[in-house]
Amino acid sequence: MTVKLIAFIRHKHTIAFGHFDRHWVDPHGRLVQQLTPVKEGRVTYTQFHIDPTLVRALGGALPVADVAGLAIFTAERLETILEMFASKEYQEKVAVDEERLGFDRASVQIMVGYDHVPAGSVTGEVLLDALVPGGTGQNLKQTDQPAAERTGYSSRPGSPAVPRRL
C-alpha cells in the first residue's frame, strides 16, 4: 500500500508570501526533485500551493487553513520518506534552503496515511479516458476497474499520465 506524508507548510511572516511561494516552486522544489530517492522514483514529491485570489473568492463562506500550502511525499514505505529526511543529502541541500525560503519549521504539522477512493466512485482517473488522444469518453461512468487497465495509460501520483503497454 502506498503511504502518503503531507506536511502543512507555513512561511515566516517576515517574508512576503509572494517571495516565499516563488522560492518554494523554484529553486526549492527543484532541490527536492534532485534528491536520490526522488530521482530513483522511490519517493514522489508534489506541492499544493494556496492561491490568495481563490481564497478571497470564497468570501469567508468556508474556513480556510492558515497554511501556505502542502508538501506531499508518497512512497511504498513510510521508512523510505523518513530515511530521506534524515539523510545527509537532504540536510545539506533541502534543510539549508528551508531557512532561505522562510519556511517556518516549528509550525509544521504532519498527516500520514493513505488515499482511499470508495468503490464505484467517479474519479479523475476515470475521466482520463476522455482526455487521452483517441479517448472516447465511453468510460465516464462509475467503475471499479482501474483507469490504467481500461485506457492503457498510467496516472501514478507525482507523474504525468503516460502511455503504458498492456
C-alpha positions in Angstrom: 0.0 0.0 0.0 1.3 3.4 -0.9 1.9 5.7 2.1 1.4 9.5 1.9 3.0 12.0 4.2 1.5 15.5 4.0 3.3 18.5 5.6 1.2 21.6 6.2 3.6 24.4 5.3 3.7 27.8 6.8 6.0 30.6 6.0 7.6 33.1 8.3 5.5 36.3 8.2 8.8 38.3 8.0 9.0 37.0 4.4 6.5 38.2 1.8 4.1 35.4 0.7 4.8 36.0 -3.0 8.6 35.7 -2.4 8.1 32.6 -0.3 5.7 31.0 -2.9 8.1 31.6 -5.8 11.1 30.3 -4.0 9.2 27.2 -2.9 8.4 26.4 -6.5 12.0 27.0 -7.7 14.7 26.6 -6.5 13.3 24.7 -3.5 11.1 22.3 -5.5 14.0 21.6 -7.9 16.3 20.8 -4.9 13.8 18.2 -3.6 13.4 16.7 -7.1 17.2 16.2 -7.2 17.3 14.0 -4.1 18.3 10.4 -4.8 15.1 8.7 -3.5 13.0 11.1 -5.7 15.2 10.7 -8.8 15.1 7.0 -8.4 11.3 7.0 -8.1 11.1 5.6 -4.6 9.6 8.9 -3.3 7.3 11.2 -5.2 7.1 14.9 -4.2 4.4 17.4 -5.1 3.4 20.8 -3.8 -0.1 22.2 -3.3 0.0 26.0 -3.3 -2.6 28.2 -1.7 -3.9 30.8 -4.2 -4.8 34.0 -2.4 -7.1 35.1 -5.2 -9.1 31.9 -4.9 -9.1 32.3 -1.1 -10.6 35.8 -1.4 -13.1 34.5 -3.9 -14.5 32.3 -1.1 -15.6 35.5 0.6 -15.4 33.9 4.0 -18.1 31.3 3.0 -15.8 28.5 4.2 -13.0 28.4 6.8 -9.5 28.4 5.2 -6.5 26.7 6.8 -3.7 29.1 7.9 -1.1 27.5 5.7 0.9 28.5 2.6 0.4 25.0 1.1 1.1 21.3 1.4 4.3 19.3 0.7 3.2 15.8 -0.3 5.5 12.9 -0.2 4.5 9.4 -1.4 6.3 6.1 -1.1 5.7 2.4 -0.7 7.0 2.6 2.9 7.0 5.4 5.4 10.6 4.5 6.3 11.7 5.5 2.8 10.4 9.0 3.4 11.8 9.3 6.9 15.2 8.0 5.7 15.2 10.7 3.0 14.5 13.4 5.6 17.3 12.1 7.9 19.8 11.8 5.0 23.0 13.9 4.8 21.9 14.8 1.2 18.5 16.2 2.5 20.1 18.1 5.4 22.8 19.7 3.2 20.6 20.6 0.2 17.0 20.9 1.3 17.0 21.8 5.0 19.6 24.5 4.4 17.3 26.0 1.7 14.3 25.9 4.0 15.9 28.7 6.1 16.4 30.8 3.0 12.9 30.0 1.9 11.4 31.4 5.0 9.9 28.0 5.9 8.5 28.0 9.5 9.7 24.5 10.5 8.5 25.0 14.1 4.8 25.3 12.9 4.8 22.4 10.5 2.1 19.8 11.1 2.1 16.4 9.5 -0.6 13.9 8.4 0.4 10.4 7.4 -1.8 7.7 5.9 -3.0 6.5 2.6 -5.5 7.5 -0.1 -8.8 5.7 -0.3 -11.3 6.1 -3.1 -14.6 4.3 -2.4 -15.6 1.5 -4.8 -17.7 2.8 -7.6 -16.6 6.4 -7.3 -16.1 8.5 -10.4 -12.5 9.9 -10.1 -10.1 11.8 -12.1 -8.6 8.5 -13.3 -12.0 7.5 -14.8 -12.1 10.9 -16.6 -8.6 10.2 -18.0 -10.1 8.1 -20.9 -11.9 11.2 -22.2 -8.7 13.2 -22.1 -6.2 10.9 -23.8 -5.6 11.1 -27.6 -8.2 8.8 -29.2 -10.1 8.6 -25.9 -13.8 8.1 -26.5 -15.2 9.1 -23.1 -17.0 5.8 -23.0 -15.6 5.1 -19.6 -17.2 8.2 -18.0 -19.3 6.1 -15.6 -18.8 4.5 -12.2 -16.5 1.6 -12.3 -14.2 -0.4 -10.1 -11.7 -1.2 -12.9 -8.6 1.0 -12.7 -8.2 3.6 -15.4 -4.8 2.2 -16.5 -6.4 -1.2 -17.3 -9.2 0.4 -19.3 -7.1 3.0 -21.2 -3.5 1.8 -21.3 -2.5 5.0 -19.5 -1.0 5.2 -16.1 -1.5 8.1 -13.8 0.7 7.4 -10.8 0.8 10.3 -8.2 3.5 12.8 -9.0 3.9 11.8 -12.6 2.1 12.8 -15.7 -0.3 10.4 -17.4 1.9 8.4 -19.7 1.2 5.5 -22.1 1.7 2.1 -20.7 1.9 -1.1 -22.7 -0.7 -3.6 -21.8 
